[in-house]
Structure formats: C-alpha cells, structure tokens
Amino acid sequence: MSHVILIIDDDLTTLKLVKLVLQREGYQILTAKNGAEGLRKAEDVSPDLVILDIMLPGIDGYQVCHYLRTNPTTAHIPVLMFSSLDRPADQARAFKVGSDDYLTKPIKMAELLEKVRGALYFKNLSGEQANTAS
C-alpha cells in the first residue's frame, strides 16, 4: 500500500510539480488549495503526511498546523511546512505550532524527497513502537 500525502498550497505551479515528483515515487497524492479545504481533507482521509505551505488564503499554514496538532484525529500526522519565508523567526514559528520539518522555496526536489522519506520512516517507526507497547 502506498503512502497518502496531502499537499496544501495555493500556488498551482508548485502544487503540480510537487504532486508529479511524489507520484513518480509511488505516493498517492491529495491536494488542497487553501487551509480550510486542507483541514477537511486531513480530517476525512487521515493522510500519512501533510506538506503545508505557510502563505495560504484564509486560514494560513501556521493556523492549519496548529489545528492539526490540537485535533486528536489529526495530531499524529507528520507535517512538513514549506514556504518562501526563510527567516529564522518564520522557521521557529513553524516549529512552535507543531511542524515536524521545514523547507524553503524554491524547493530542491531531492531535498523534498529526503524529508518526505524521513517523515514517513519516523511515523512508521513510532507506530511500530506504539503497537509493541500495547
């Protein structure tokens, strides 16, 4: 079974490019063009990973990440935030609201794939540890 990844980004070029690269790696991709749509899909589908832009119309990526982390249904989903914001304060805020990792745009696809694989590996590892502890 392939991993399901939800990409939330209002930039259609980035959305299509990231989707294509991840599909070529065998991942099942869902997309959302704004924070509200992304939250609905995350709750409905419970993807294995969320890739989340910060600058979104309506609910921004910081708020989306915070909601994902405080909702018991989605709190376990790894979140990889990405943005053209590259100041240390932006990254610190992303981690403060619960992001597992942070990438800056323009995205280097090799780095994106490395971060995706790492997030999914640690999610699987923590899931196996939870199962053995039961």
Backbone bond lengths (Angstrom), bond angles and torsions (degrees), N, CA, C in turn:
res aa  C-N    CA-C-N  psi(-1)  N-CA   C-N-CA  omega(-1)  CA-C   N-CA-C  phi
1 M - - - 1.445 - - 1.529 109.32 -
2 S 1.334 115.91 132.38 1.458 118.35 -179.30 1.525 110.38 -83.73
3 H 1.293 114.85 154.78 1.460 121.08 178.03 1.524 109.87 -73.47
4 V 1.317 115.51 145.02 1.457 122.10 177.54 1.528 108.40 -100.93
5 I 1.322 115.81 125.51 1.459 121.83 -179.59 1.524 108.44 -120.87
6 L 1.316 115.65 130.23 1.464 122.23 176.02 1.521 108.52 -102.42
7 I 1.335 116.10 122.16 1.464 122.06 176.92 1.519 107.57 -105.11
8 I 1.331 116.83 124.97 1.459 122.12 178.78 1.528 107.63 -116.56
9 D 1.342 115.67 108.77 1.470 120.91 -178.52 1.524 108.54 -159.24
10 D 1.311 116.75 137.16 1.460 120.50 179.00 1.525 112.93 -89.04
11 D 1.322 118.33 -7.96 1.464 122.50 177.09 1.531 107.88 -86.62
12 L 1.331 116.60 106.31 1.463 120.95 -173.87 1.520 113.16 -63.28
13 T 1.327 117.72 -32.41 1.462 120.08 178.63 1.523 110.39 -65.14
14 T 1.318 116.59 -48.54 1.472 120.61 177.77 1.516 110.54 -62.46
15 L 1.308 116.96 -43.53 1.459 121.91 -179.05 1.532 110.81 -58.00
16 K 1.325 116.76 -48.18 1.471 120.98 -178.76 1.518 111.36 -66.16
17 L 1.332 116.99 -41.82 1.460 120.74 -178.07 1.526 111.33 -65.29
18 V 1.331 116.89 -48.93 1.466 120.80 179.91 1.526 109.94 -63.21
19 K 1.317 117.13 -41.87 1.469 121.68 178.36 1.532 110.32 -58.47
20 L 1.322 116.74 -48.39 1.465 121.55 -178.92 1.530 111.54 -60.53
21 V 1.319 116.29 -47.41 1.474 120.40 -178.54 1.531 110.76 -61.78
22 L 1.326 116.72 -43.43 1.466 119.70 -178.45 1.527 112.18 -72.54
23 Q 1.337 117.64 -34.60 1.465 119.99 176.51 1.523 110.91 -64.17
24 R 1.332 116.79 -38.10 1.466 120.91 177.60 1.525 111.56 -61.97
25 E 1.320 117.20 -25.85 1.462 121.96 178.04 1.532 111.81 -86.59
26 G 1.336 116.95 -1.01 1.454 121.14 176.48 1.517 116.06 95.87
27 Y 1.320 117.19 7.97 1.456 119.99 179.27 1.523 110.53 -84.01
28 Q 1.317 116.46 147.01 1.458 122.07 172.75 1.518 106.94 -87.95
29 I 1.331 117.03 127.01 1.458 121.58 -172.24 1.518 111.54 -114.45
30 L 1.326 114.97 132.60 1.457 123.33 169.02 1.516 106.86 -115.37
31 T 1.325 117.49 150.18 1.455 119.84 -179.90 1.525 111.03 -130.42
32 A 1.314 114.45 154.95 1.460 122.59 173.61 1.521 107.17 -143.38
33 K 1.347 115.68 142.08 1.465 120.17 -175.82 1.519 113.59 -99.45
34 N 1.344 117.09 -0.49 1.466 119.80 176.41 1.524 109.23 -155.16
35 G 1.318 116.00 169.47 1.457 120.85 -174.71 1.512 114.03 -64.72
36 A 1.326 117.81 -41.58 1.462 120.99 -178.21 1.526 110.90 -63.98
37 E 1.327 116.52 -44.23 1.466 120.77 177.74 1.531 110.09 -63.83
38 G 1.315 116.61 -41.06 1.456 121.07 179.13 1.521 112.46 -62.22
39 L 1.326 117.09 -42.67 1.467 120.67 178.04 1.521 111.29 -62.64
40 R 1.339 117.09 -43.24 1.468 120.34 178.21 1.518 111.20 -59.88
41 K 1.328 116.48 -46.56 1.464 120.19 -178.89 1.529 111.08 -65.85
42 A 1.319 117.40 -39.78 1.465 120.39 179.35 1.525 110.32 -62.12
43 E 1.317 117.51 -41.84 1.469 121.17 179.43 1.517 111.29 -69.64
44 D 1.335 117.61 -39.90 1.464 121.75 -177.12 1.525 112.74 -72.25
45 V 1.333 116.51 -40.21 1.457 121.45 -170.68 1.523 113.70 -102.13
46 S 1.317 117.77 -29.04 1.465 123.64 -173.33 1.534 110.71 52.38
47 P 1.340 116.68 66.85 1.464 120.19 -178.41 1.522 111.78 -64.63
48 D 1.313 115.23 166.63 1.462 120.90 178.59 1.528 112.15 -78.03
49 L 1.330 116.63 -20.80 1.459 122.12 -178.22 1.524 108.72 -158.48
50 V 1.332 116.64 144.02 1.457 122.37 172.24 1.525 107.86 -116.73
51 I 1.334 115.68 128.04 1.459 122.09 172.32 1.517 105.18 -106.39
52 L 1.321 116.10 119.43 1.459 121.67 -164.51 1.526 112.98 -128.18
53 D 1.332 115.94 121.86 1.463 121.30 173.50 1.525 108.43 -75.81
54 I 1.302 117.71 153.05 1.461 120.94 179.06 1.520 111.62 -85.78
55 M 1.324 116.37 -47.82 1.465 119.63 -175.03 1.528 110.00 -87.19
56 L 1.335 114.63 95.13 1.458 122.23 -179.38 1.521 109.45 -122.05
57 P 1.336 117.36 153.08 1.466 118.63 175.35 1.527 110.29 -70.27
58 G 1.312 116.53 145.45 1.471 120.29 179.61 1.514 110.60 75.76
59 I 1.299 116.32 -112.16 1.469 122.74 179.40 1.528 108.12 -79.30
60 D 1.333 117.68 118.20 1.472 118.66 -178.54 1.521 111.50 -78.90
61 G 1.321 114.89 172.04 1.458 120.71 -176.12 1.517 114.01 -62.42
62 Y 1.333 117.55 -33.61 1.457 119.87 176.90 1.526 110.31 -61.74
63 Q 1.335 115.76 -45.14 1.467 120.24 179.83 1.531 110.91 -66.07
64 V 1.329 116.74 -41.45 1.471 120.34 178.70 1.523 109.84 -59.58
65 C 1.317 117.22 -47.09 1.463 120.83 -179.69 1.528 110.70 -61.29
66 H 1.314 116.48 -43.93 1.467 120.19 178.27 1.528 110.84 -59.31
67 Y 1.334 117.26 -45.91 1.467 120.71 178.98 1.526 111.19 -62.54
68 L 1.337 116.55 -41.70 1.466 119.59 178.71 1.529 110.77 -60.11
69 R 1.325 116.32 -42.42 1.467 120.72 -177.40 1.528 113.15 -71.56
70 T 1.332 117.80 -30.16 1.467 119.87 -176.63 1.526 112.81 -92.31
71 N 1.320 117.26 -7.55 1.460 121.65 177.90 1.531 108.62 -93.35
72 P 1.335 118.76 119.61 1.467 120.53 -178.76 1.533 113.64 -57.36
73 T 1.316 117.46 -27.07 1.460 121.49 179.92 1.529 111.96 -70.08
74 T 1.321 117.22 -29.66 1.465 120.74 -174.44 1.529 113.99 -119.22
75 A 1.305 117.98 -2.25 1.469 121.38 -173.64 1.530 113.23 -59.70
76 H 1.320 117.61 -26.22 1.467 121.94 -176.46 1.534 113.84 -83.59
77 I 1.330 117.33 -9.32 1.465 121.16 -174.55 1.527 109.97 -79.37
78 P 1.333 118.04 124.30 1.468 119.62 176.08 1.532 110.42 -63.84
79 V 1.322 115.40 143.44 1.463 121.57 179.94 1.528 108.82 -124.12
80 L 1.317 114.77 125.18 1.461 122.40 174.95 1.522 106.44 -111.21
81 M 1.329 116.74 111.28 1.462 120.50 -179.88 1.521 109.24 -92.59
82 F 1.345 114.12 144.66 1.451 118.92 176.30 1.522 109.51 -142.86
83 S 1.332 114.79 146.79 1.452 119.22 -174.52 1.518 109.93 -166.19
84 S 1.335 114.96 161.76 1.462 119.65 171.99 1.530 110.39 -79.27
85 L 1.344 116.56 -9.86 1.468 120.86 174.79 1.524 108.19 -72.39
86 D 1.315 116.06 118.63 1.466 117.78 -175.81 1.522 114.22 -124.20
87 R 1.334 116.11 16.67 1.469 118.68 176.88 1.531 109.55 -76.19
88 P 1.315 118.11 147.61 1.463 120.25 177.31 1.535 112.73 -54.60
89 A 1.330 117.51 -34.22 1.471 120.49 179.65 1.529 111.46 -64.94
90 D 1.338 117.13 -35.56 1.470 120.92 178.36 1.526 110.22 -66.81
91 Q 1.320 114.95 -43.81 1.461 119.08 178.93 1.527 110.91 -66.15
92 A 1.315 116.86 -41.42 1.464 120.44 179.25 1.523 110.40 -61.43
93 R 1.331 116.49 -41.77 1.463 119.59 178.63 1.525 111.29 -63.98
94 A 1.334 117.13 -38.48 1.467 120.85 178.15 1.529 110.35 -60.74
95 F 1.313 116.54 -45.52 1.464 119.66 179.42 1.532 111.27 -68.35
96 K 1.326 116.92 -34.23 1.463 120.67 179.55 1.529 111.55 -63.54
97 V 1.341 117.52 -36.50 1.468 119.83 179.87 1.525 112.48 -84.14
98 G 1.346 117.34 -3.73 1.456 119.67 172.06 1.506 117.53 117.54
99 S 1.321 118.21 8.01 1.462 119.93 178.23 1.527 110.12 -63.85
100 D 1.320 115.96 141.77 1.468 120.84 177.48 1.522 111.80 -84.96
101 D 1.336 116.63 -26.31 1.460 120.39 -179.96 1.522 108.61 -158.52
102 Y 1.337 116.15 170.72 1.456 121.59 -173.89 1.518 109.47 -146.03
103 L 1.320 115.98 132.55 1.456 122.58 175.10 1.516 109.17 -126.21
104 T 1.325 116.75 147.94 1.453 119.75 175.78 1.527 110.18 -103.53
105 K 1.333 114.13 148.41 1.464 121.01 175.69 1.516 108.23 -89.36
106 P 1.296 120.32 148.29 1.451 125.01 0.09 1.527 111.17 -70.20
107 I 1.304 114.18 141.50 1.462 120.73 -173.99 1.521 109.99 -80.71
108 K 1.321 114.63 135.25 1.456 120.94 170.77 1.529 105.56 -88.94
109 M 1.320 117.25 119.08 1.463 120.98 -171.68 1.529 112.78 -62.18
110 A 1.310 117.64 -35.18 1.470 119.37 177.97 1.531 110.46 -63.77
111 E 1.328 116.51 -39.96 1.464 120.63 178.23 1.530 110.51 -67.85
112 L 1.329 117.03 -40.71 1.458 120.45 176.90 1.521 110.91 -58.83
113 L 1.314 116.97 -47.86 1.467 120.43 -179.67 1.529 111.52 -61.66
114 E 1.318 116.24 -39.91 1.465 120.61 177.67 1.536 110.88 -61.91
115 K 1.331 116.73 -44.39 1.471 121.18 -179.95 1.527 111.06 -67.03
116 V 1.323 117.45 -39.80 1.467 121.62 178.41 1.523 109.96 -63.21
117 R 1.318 116.72 -49.22 1.475 120.37 179.28 1.522 110.90 -59.39
118 G 1.327 116.96 -42.90 1.457 120.52 179.65 1.512 112.65 -63.26
119 A 1.330 117.21 -44.46 1.466 121.22 179.96 1.526 110.79 -63.05
120 L 1.326 116.86 -42.58 1.462 120.28 -179.86 1.531 111.37 -69.64
121 Y 1.330 116.59 -36.63 1.461 120.43 176.81 1.529 110.71 -61.14
122 F 1.324 116.96 -48.81 1.464 119.98 -178.48 1.521 111.83 -68.81
123 K 1.327 117.75 -31.75 1.467 120.60 175.65 1.526 109.22 -64.61
124 N 1.330 116.61 -45.64 1.466 120.24 178.89 1.518 111.06 -64.98
125 L 1.324 116.81 -40.80 1.454 121.39 179.68 1.523 111.01 -62.80
126 S 1.325 117.37 -45.29 1.463 119.76 -179.80 1.522 110.48 -68.95
127 G 1.326 118.56 -32.43 1.457 121.52 176.25 1.515 111.79 -66.12
128 E 1.336 116.69 -39.71 1.471 120.31 178.14 1.516 110.70 -67.14
129 Q 1.326 117.36 -38.96 1.466 120.12 178.43 1.521 111.05 -65.65
130 A 1.325 117.44 -37.63 1.461 121.17 178.11 1.529 110.16 -65.98
131 N 1.340 116.62 -37.65 1.466 119.98 179.69 1.521 112.20 -69.08
132 T 1.331 117.50 -35.74 1.461 119.71 179.98 1.515 111.88 -76.70
133 A 1.333 117.13 -22.75 1.458 120.93 179.46 1.532 111.16 -79.12
134 S 1.331 116.14 -18.79 1.480 119.70 -178.39 1.495 112.67 -75.12
